[in-house]
Amino acid sequence: MLTLTPAAAQAVQALVANTQTDDDTGGLRIAAQEAPDAQPGIRLALVDGPEPADAEIEASGAHVFLEPAVSEVLADKVLDARVDDGRVQFTVLSRSEEDPLSQG
């Protein structure tokens, strides 16, 4: 299953806390989306809770919900995050690419 680095967990928590998303049940939902060039892509959205079929991941108090279509694709991946000028950039890494500096 997708894992989160500490930086990603902190970023999700901060995004939820700074929006009108439910603090207790809300989180980041990752879903499939077709890109403009007809290539598969993913869409990130802050939501108040998971959809019924979503896989749920909890890491250090952060909630991430995976649409079934992306859950299998991201099963062996790591979600990382960086903050630049107040903007969060999420990156999906293979486990071998995981940045040891983002571990805390």
ABEGO torsion letter per residue (X at the ends): XBBBBAAAAAAAAAAAAABABBAAABBBBBBBBBBAAGBBBBBBBBBAEBBAABBBBBBGGBBBBBBAAAAAAAAABBBBBBBBGGBBBBBBBBAAABBAAAAX
